[in-house]
C-alpha cells in the first residue's frame, strides 16, 4: 500500500527534521520545503494528502498557499507561534484543516496529521444541500431568505474543517440545528454527534459529564464513565449554552482544545480525543468576556468560525414556510387532517415579532391546531392576550405581575408574591410555579442562571421545566 504523502513547509531546519522524523516513523512519506517557492514546486509535482504549513517563510506569507490553492490540494495544517494566533485563525477561515501552536507535542502532531490525511483520502459521498426540487430545505433547516442562505454557505465552506465553530443567536433560532447541519455535511457524519447543555448540568457534575470519571473518583461514581468528549471521538462535540460554564472548568476545556487530550476525573492518565467542537450561546460572548464571566483566551480558541443566526422576524417569507412545515408535523402527531392557514393568520404571522423565534411559532401553531374545530386556522391577532386562557402560555401573565406588583410588596419581590387569593383561585401548583419561574426569567432578560439563583433552585431544574412546557 502506498504511504500517504505529507509536505512540511518550515524554514527552521531543526523543526522540519524533527517533524519529519515523527511522521516517517508513523508511516508517512515526507517531503520538505523551506520556502514558498519550494512549496509551490513540490505541490505542482506531487499529490500530497496533508501539508504542515508555517506562516512565516523567508520569501512570503504562508497564507498565500491557502488563498491560491487549486482543486486537489492537500489538507493544510497551519503551525504557528502563540503570537500569531490571530493569523492562524485567519488561515482557518481560508480553509485550513486545523492549526497547531509551537511547541507541538508529538501525540498532538500525529493525531492532527492522521485526521487531515483521512479527510483528504476518504472518498467524499454526495453532500448536496437538499433535493433539487426543494431548495428551501438544508440539513434540517427550512428557509431560503438571504440571511439563511448566508448561513448555509458558511456551513458548506467550513463543514470539513476541524476549526471550532461558535454559533450565536437568540433563543429558539436553531443553534443545535446548526451544529447538526455542520456534522451531517462533513466527513465525520458516520461518527457520533454528542450534545451537552452546559447550563442544564450542575457545576459539580459538568466536568464528569464532559470528560468522564473513573470508578470511585467521588461519591456516587460507582462505575467508569467515558464522558461526552470521548463519546464523540472522531465526530462532533456540541457544547450548548457555553457561557454558562464555570470559570474553573473553562480552564480545563481550553487545555483540552490546545492538546487534544482529556483526563477523566480521578484518573492519572491522559487520553487523546479527536473531536470537532461546535459551541453556542444566546448571550453576547464579548460582553461575557468583558465582565469576567468567560475567559478571553477560550473565546478566541472557540470563535475561529463565527456563525450568527438571524431572528425569525428578519427572515421574511421563511416564516410562512416554517409555519406550513410545522403544521404538517403537528397534524401527523395529533392524528388530524392537514391544516391550512387562513389569510388573516398568514398576515398576522408575517407581522408578529416572534421574540421566542421558531420555538414560539411552533407552540402558537400547536395550541391553535389543538383548539381549532376545523382545518383552517384563523389567528388574526397573535398578541399574548388572545391566548390568556390557555394554560400553556403564562409568560404575559408573569410580565403583567412584574409591572403591577401588590402595594404591600416592594417591586423587586413582584411576581408570585404579588398574587392574591383571587388570582390564585383555580390555578394548579404547577401553573403558579411556572408563573414564578417565567417572572424571574423576565426580570433577568432570559438568563437562566441568574433566575435560578434568585429562586434558590438549580439551573437544571429550570431547564427541565422549560423543556416540559414546550
C-alpha positions in Angstrom: 0.0 0.0 0.0 1.3 3.5 -0.9 2.3 5.6 2.0 0.3 8.9 2.5 2.4 11.8 1.4 2.9 14.8 3.7 4.6 18.1 2.8 6.3 20.0 5.6 6.7 23.7 4.8 9.0 25.1 7.5 12.1 27.3 7.3 13.6 26.1 10.6 15.7 23.0 9.6 15.7 21.6 13.1 11.9 21.8 13.5 11.3 20.5 10.0 13.6 17.5 10.6 12.0 16.8 14.0 8.5 16.8 12.5 9.7 14.7 9.6 11.2 12.0 11.9 8.0 11.7 13.8 5.8 11.4 10.7 8.1 9.0 8.9 8.2 6.7 12.0 4.4 6.8 11.9 4.4 5.6 8.3 4.1 8.7 6.2 6.1 9.6 3.1 7.5 13.1 3.9 8.8 15.9 1.7 10.4 19.2 3.0 10.1 22.7 1.7 11.8 25.7 3.3 10.3 28.5 1.2 7.1 29.3 -0.6 8.8 28.7 -4.0 9.9 25.3 -2.9 6.4 24.5 -1.6 4.7 25.5 -4.8 7.1 23.4 -6.8 6.5 20.4 -4.6 2.7 20.8 -4.7 2.8 21.0 -8.5 4.9 17.8 -8.8 3.3 15.6 -6.1 -0.2 14.9 -4.8 0.1 15.3 -1.0 -2.6 14.2 1.4 -1.7 16.8 4.0 0.7 19.7 4.4 2.2 21.1 7.6 2.5 24.9 6.9 4.4 27.5 8.8 3.1 31.0 8.1 6.3 32.9 8.5 8.5 32.0 5.5 11.6 33.7 4.1 10.0 34.6 0.7 6.5 35.5 1.8 3.4 34.7 3.8 2.3 31.1 4.0 -1.3 32.2 3.8 -0.8 32.8 0.0 -0.8 29.0 -0.4 -4.3 28.8 1.0 -5.6 31.8 -0.9 -4.5 30.3 -4.3 -4.8 26.6 -3.7 -6.2 24.5 -6.5 -8.6 21.6 -6.6 -7.0 18.5 -5.1 -4.8 20.5 -2.8 -3.8 18.8 0.5 -5.5 19.4 3.8 -3.4 22.2 5.3 -2.4 22.1 8.9 -1.1 25.5 10.0 1.7 25.6 12.6 2.3 28.9 14.4 3.8 30.6 17.5 1.5 31.9 20.2 1.9 35.5 19.0 0.5 34.5 15.6 -2.7 33.0 16.8 -4.9 35.6 15.0 -3.2 34.8 11.7 -3.8 31.1 12.4 -7.5 31.8 12.8 -7.4 33.8 9.5 -5.9 30.6 7.9 -8.8 28.5 9.2 -11.2 30.9 7.6 -9.4 30.5 4.3 -10.0 26.7 4.5 -7.1 25.3 6.6 -7.9 22.0 8.2 -6.5 22.8 11.6 -3.8 24.7 13.4 -1.2 23.8 15.9 0.8 26.1 18.3 4.5 25.7 18.8 5.9 23.8 20.6 3.8 20.8 19.5 3.5 17.6 21.4 4.2 14.5 19.2 0.9 12.9 20.0 -1.0 16.1 19.0 1.0 16.4 15.8 0.4 12.8 14.8 -3.3 12.9 15.7 -3.8 16.0 13.6 -1.9 14.8 10.6 -3.8 11.5 10.7 -7.1 13.3 10.7 -6.0 15.6 7.9 -4.9 12.6 5.8 -8.2 10.8 6.4 -10.1 13.9 5.2 -8.1 14.1 2.0 -8.1 10.4 1.2 -11.6 9.2 2.2 -13.8 9.4 -0.9 -16.4 12.1 -0.3 -20.0 10.9 -0.7 -22.6 13.2 -2.2 -23.1 16.1 0.1 -25.7 18.1 -1.8 -27.6 20.5 0.4 -31.1 19.4 -0.5 -33.1 17.8 -3.2 -33.1 20.0 -6.3 -36.9 20.1 -6.2 -37.0 21.7 -2.8 -34.3 24.4 -2.5 -35.8 25.6 0.8 -34.5 22.6 2.7 -31.0 22.3 4.0 -29.8 19.8 6.6 -32.7 20.2 9.0 -33.3 23.9 8.2 -36.2 25.3 6.3 -35.7 28.7 4.6 -34.4 30.5 1.6 -34.1 34.1 2.8 -30.8 35.8 2.0 -29.8 35.8 5.7 -30.2 32.0 5.9 -28.6 31.3 2.6 -25.5 33.1 4.0 -25.6 30.7 7.0 -25.9 27.7 4.6 -22.9 28.9 2.6 -20.8 29.3 5.7 -21.7 25.7 6.8 -20.7 24.4 3.4 -17.4 26.2 3.4 -16.3 25.1 6.9 -18.0 21.7 7.3 -14.9 19.6 6.7 -12.6 21.8 8.7 -11.6 20.9 12.2 -11.9 24.6 13.2 -14.1 25.3 16.2 -17.4 27.0 15.4 -19.1 29.5 17.7 -22.9 29.8 17.0 -24.7 32.8 18.4 -28.3 33.9 18.2 -31.5 34.4 20.2 -33.2 31.5 21.9 -35.2 29.4 19.5 -33.3 30.4 16.3 -31.8 26.9 15.7 -28.4 26.8 17.2 -28.4 23.0 17.8 -29.8 22.5 14.2 -26.7 24.4 13.0 -24.4 22.1 14.9 -26.2 19.0 13.5 -26.0 20.5 10.0 -22.2 21.0 10.4 -22.0 17.4 11.4 -24.2 15.9 8.7 -22.4 18.0 6.0 -18.9 16.8 6.9 -17.0 13.5 6.6 -17.4 12.9 10.3 -21.1 12.2 9.7 -20.7 8.5 10.3 -19.2 9.1 13.8 -21.1 10.3 16.8 -22.7 13.7 17.3 -22.8 14.4 21.1 -24.6 17.4 22.5 -24.2 18.6 26.1 -26.0 21.6 27.7 -23.5 23.4 29.9 -26.3 25.2 31.7 -28.6 22.2 32.4 -26.0 20.1 34.4 -25.0 21.1 37.9 -21.5 22.6 38.1 -20.1 19.8 40.2 -21.1 17.2 37.7 -20.3 19.0 34.4 -16.6 18.0 34.4 -17.5 14.4 34.8 -20.2 14.6 32.1 -17.8 16.3 29.7 -14.5 14.4 30.4 -15.7 11.3 32.2 -14.6 9.7 35.5 -13.2 6.5 36.9 -15.0 4.3 39.5 -14.5 5.7 43.0 -13.4 9.2 41.9 -16.1 10.7 44.0 -19.2 9.8 46.0 -21.7 8.2 43.6 -19.1 7.3 41.0 -20.0 3.6 41.1 -18.6 2.8 37.6 -16.3 4.1 34.9 -17.8 6.8 32.6 -16.2 7.9 29.3 -17.8 11.3 29.1 -19.1 13.3 26.2 -15.7 14.2 24.7 -14.7 10.6 24.4 -18.1 9.5 23.2 -17.8 12.0 20.4 -14.3 10.8 19.4 -14.0 11.0 15.6 -17.2 13.0 15.4 -18.6 16.3 16.7 -19.0 17.6 20.3 -21.7 20.3 20.6 -21.4 22.5 23.8 -24.7 24.4 24.1 -25.0 27.4 26.5 -21.2 27.5 26.7 -21.3 30.9 28.5 -22.9 29.1 31.5 -19.7 27.1 32.1 -17.9 27.7 35.4 -14.6 29.5 35.0 -12.6 26.7 36.6 -13.9 24.2 34.0 -13.2 26.7 31.2 -9.5 26.3 32.0 -9.8 22.5 31.5 -11.7 22.9 28.3 -9.1 25.3 27.0 -6.3 22.8 27.7 -8.3 20.0 26.0 -8.7 22.2 22.9 -5.0 23.0 22.9 -3.7 19.5 23.5 -6.4 17.2 22.2 -6.1 15.2 25.4 -8.6 14.6 28.1 -8.2 13.4 31.7 -11.1 11.7 33.4 -11.9 12.7 36.9 -9.9 10.6 39.3 -7.6 9.2 36.5 -3.8 9.9 36.4 -3.7 9.1 32.6 -4.5 11.5 29.7 -6.2 10.1 26.6 -6.1 11.5 23.0 -9.5 12.5 21.6 -10.3 13.8 18.1 -13.4 15.9 18.0 -14.8 18.8 16.1 -16.1 21.4 18.6 -19.2 23.4 18.0 -20.5 25.7 20.8 -23.4 28.0 21.1 -24.9 30.7 23.3 -27.8 33.1 23.3 -25.7 35.7 25.2 -23.3 38.3 23.8 -20.0 36.4 24.3 -17.9 39.6 24.1 -19.9 41.1 26.9 -19.4 38.0 29.0 -15.6 38.3 28.4 -15.6 42.0 29.3 -17.5 41.3 32.5 -15.1 38.5 33.5 -17.6 35.6 33.2 -15.9 34.0 30.2 -12.2 33.5 29.5 -10.9 35.6 26.7 -8.3 33.0 25.6 -11.0 30.4 25.4 -13.3 32.7 23.5 -10.7 33.2 20.8 -10.0 29.5 20.6 -13.7 28.7 20.1 -14.6 31.7 17.9 -12.5 30.6 14.9 -15.6 30.3 12.7 -18.4 32.5 13.9 -22.0 31.8 12.7 -24.7 34.2 13.8 -28.3 33.0 13.3 -30.8 35.7 12.4 -34.0 36.0 14.5 -37.2 34.8 12.8 -38.5 38.4 12.4 -35.6 39.0 10.0 -36.2 36.0 7.8 -39.1 37.3 5.6 -41.2 34.7 4.0 -39.3 31.9 5.7 -41.8 32.3 8.5 -44.6 31.0 6.3 -42.5 28.1 5.0 -41.7 27.2 8.6 -45.4 27.6 9.7 -46.6 25.3 7.0 -43.9 22.6 7.8 -44.7 22.8 11.5 -48.4 22.4 10.8 -47.8 19.3 8.7 -45.8 17.8 11.7 -48.5 18.8 14.2 -51.2 17.3 12.1 -49.3 13.9 12.0 -48.6 14.0 15.7 -52.2 14.9 16.6 -53.7 12.5 14.1 -55.6 15.3 12.4 -56.3 16.2 8.8 -53.8 18.6 7.2 -54.2 22.2 8.4 -54.3 25.4 6.3 -53.5 28.9 7.3 -56.2 31.5 6.8 -55.4 34.7 5.0 -55.7 36.8 8.2 -53.4 34.3 10.0 -50.8 34.5 7.3 -50.7 38.3 7.6 -50.5 38.1 11.4 -47.7 35.6 11.3 -45.7 37.8 8.9 -46.0 40.9 11.1 -45.7 39.3 14.6 -42.2 40.0 16.1 -41.7 36.4 17.4 -39.5 37.1 20.4 -39.3 33.3 21.0 -38.4 32.7 17.4 -39.1 29.2 15.8 -39.9 27.7 19.2 -42.6 30.2 19.9 -44.0 29.8 16.3 -44.3 26.1 16.9 -46.0 26.5 20.3 -48.5 29.0 18.9 -49.4 26.8 15.9 -49.8 23.7 18.1 -52.1 25.5 20.5 -54.2 26.9 17.7 -54.4 23.5 15.9 -55.4 21.6 19.1 -58.2 24.1 19.9 -59.4 24.5 16.3 -62.6 22.5 15.4 -61.7 22.7 11.7 -58.7 22.5 9.4 -58.5 26.2 8.5 -56.6 28.1 11.3 -57.6 31.7 11.8 -55.5 33.5 14.3 -55.7 37.2 13.1 -54.3 38.5 16.4 -51.1 36.9 17.8 -50.9 39.2 20.9 -50.4 37.1 24.1 -53.7 38.3 25.5 -55.5 36.2 22.9 -54.2 33.0 24.5 -54.5 34.2 28.1 -56.9 31.4 28.9 -54.6 28.7 27.6 -52.6 27.2 30.4 -49.5 26.7 28.1 -49.0 30.5 27.8 -48.3 32.2 31.1 -45.5 34.4 30.0 -47.6 37.5 29.6 -49.3 37.0 32.9 -45.9 36.8 34.6 -44.8 40.0 32.9 -48.0 41.8 33.9 -47.5 40.8 37.5 -43.9 42.2 37.4 -45.3 45.5 36.0 -48.1 45.7 38.6 -46.9 44.5 42.0 -49.1 44.3 45.0 -48.9 47.6 47.1 -47.9 45.6 50.2 -44.8 44.2 48.5 -41.8 46.0 47.2 -41.4 45.9 43.4 -38.3 43.6 43.5 -40.5 40.9 45.1 -43.2 41.1 42.4 -44.3 38.0 40.6 -45.6 35.2 42.7 -45.6 37.4 45.9 -48.0 39.8 44.1 -50.7 37.2 43.6 -53.6 37.5 45.9 -56.1 34.7 46.8 -58.5 35.7 44.0 -55.8 35.4 41.3 -54.7 32.0 42.7 -58.2 30.6 42.6 -58.5 27.7 40.2 -54.8 27.6 39.4 -52.7 24.5 39.9 -49.5 24.5 41.9 -47.6 23.7 38.6 -49.2 26.8 37.0 -48.2 29.0 39.9 -44.7 27.6 39.8 -44.5 28.4 36.1 -45.6 32.0 36.7 -42.8 32.4 39.3 -40.1 31.0 37.1 -41.2 33.0 34.0 -41.4 36.1 36.0 -37.9 35.6 37.3 -36.7 34.9 33.7 -38.4 38.1 32.5 -36.6 40.1 35.3 -33.2 38.7 34.2 -33.7 39.0 30.4 -33.9 35.2 30.0 -30.7 34.4 32.0 -31.4 31.0 33.5 -28.5 31.1 35.9 -29.5 34.4 37.5 -33.2 33.4 37.6 -32.3 30.2 39.3 -30.1 32.0 41.9 -33.0 34.3 42.7 -35.4 31.4 43.1 -32.8 29.3 45.1 -33.0 26.4 42.7 -30.5 24.7 40.4 -30.5 26.0 36.8 -31.0 22.4 35.6 -34.4 22.5 37.4 -35.5 25.4 35.3 -34.2 23.9 32.0 -36.1 20.6 32.7 -39.3 22.5 33.4 -38.9 24.7 30.3 -38.4 21.5 28.1 -41.6 20.0 29.7 -43.6 23.2 28.9 -42.5 23.1 25.3 
